[in-house]
Amino acid sequence: MTNLDEFKVEELEQRLEMAKWSASLSGSNSDGGTVTGTVKVEF
Amino acid sequence: MKNLAFLCCFLFTHLAASQNYIYDSQTKAPIEAVNIYFDNGLGVITNEDGLYEIPDQRNIDSFTVSHLSYKDKTLALIDIKVGDTIYLTNSPIVLDEIVLQNVSPKDSVLKAIKKIDENYINIPHNTFGFFRQSLQEQDKGVEMIEVEFIGYNDNKKVSTEIISARRTENYSKLGLKTHGGVAAIFNNGDFVRNRAHFLDIDKLDAYAFKFEGQITYQGMQFYKISFYPIVDDVEVLRKGDLYLDTKSLAIAEIRYTYDKDKLADISKESEKGISTKKPFYRLKDVNNLIRYKQLPSGKWDLIYIEAYNLREGIFKGKSYYYHLRAKLIINSIKTKKPTKVRTNYNLTKDFSQIVKKFDNLDRWDDNYRLSLSNNEKQILRDIKSQQENTKSN
């Protein structure tokens, strides 16, 4: 049986360090005043 | 020189991130949600086109493709060329053995719940994954969010640190935003750890359980048990299938939908609150998949969640249909010396407002961790077209 194996530590730490995309999290967290409806994923 | 050319060709064919497919051998149709486990510890999954990508990593020699309804296959990477299709054959479901064993499906589920602490990882660990959420309004793409994250699960709660995230502009005509995000998916979608709904011992009597058969998966035997609500309570509305390892009774997979009649009752009740000033949303359909994976230690852990919600938005007498899809894959798990991470965003805010916009959609590249499906590529094209329309106006 093949299993999902342990993750390589080096890659883990590298990924913690770097953000690959130019977009990331916003610092402002503004709600923008344009939200007329919010929904969440239903489980 | 000839040898060098051959070597370059070889490296490109076998080592570059390559797109490949998995199809059903009989129907020749693509198979969605097939897990692909590489021998270096990484895992990916096929999308609805049966597409998966082999990452550009030189430490992969072989991989196993695995799906509960099909026979596993292990292949050497050297035998796979870019664009190759792997065909899987159905795994037969056998009912006779269960009938002979005279096992009660409800008792099996009860025992499975009692064994959750024993069967699932109970030590702190990291998870590394990818999350995509897309929204279509009237079949037209209006928003996409992608997140790459590291999770830290200390067995009490899951923290998620987002490494990178991006979203498109939201072009929903009603301004519909999606609340929550990757942490919410973890917290709400891990039914086994949450002992949610039909896995809540106190609520088991509200459901009927029925053996559908026994199947062989990854060399183990699994019970397929269907469940459905048997009480009038409209909140008890989930129905679907559970897959249990016959030996440990670990729950490997859950697939369920909502009872449509009860959903209709709920939305009828909520219509009393309809306002003429704000859009009114009602849920029309839910179809979710939650999958767990056994690790080398023998313990199980969450590996994949796929959620589909159909909503109707009503505003000023007009109806809009919203298809919300969320996919969360755990590509790898680390149990040795896990790194503590903290959730680096405000969980109470609208997730789409927290993730920064990524306007250059031409540069929205595919990611092997969760390959974009044709439908998702179309969503991006729809959004780009609306972006261009907005700019030209």
Interface residues (C-beta under 8 A of the other chain):
Chain A: M1 T2 N3 L4 D5 E6 F7 K8 V9 L12 E13 R15 L16 M18 A19 K20 W21 S22 A23 S24 L25 S26 N29 S30 D31 G32 T34 V35 T36 G37 T38 V39 K40 V41 E42 F43
Chain B: Y37 D39 N40 G41 G43 F63 T64 S66 T74 N126 F128 Q133 E148 I150 E161 I162 I163 S164 A165 R166 R167 L174 G175 L176 K177 T178 H179 G180 A184 I185 N188 G189 F191 A196 Q218 G219 M220 K278 P279 Y281 L283 V286 N288 K293 Q294 L295 P296 I303 A307 N309 R311 G313 Y322 L324 A326 S332 I333 K334 T335 K336 K337 T339 V341 N344 Y345 N346 K349 D350 Q353 I354 V355 K356 K357 F358 N360
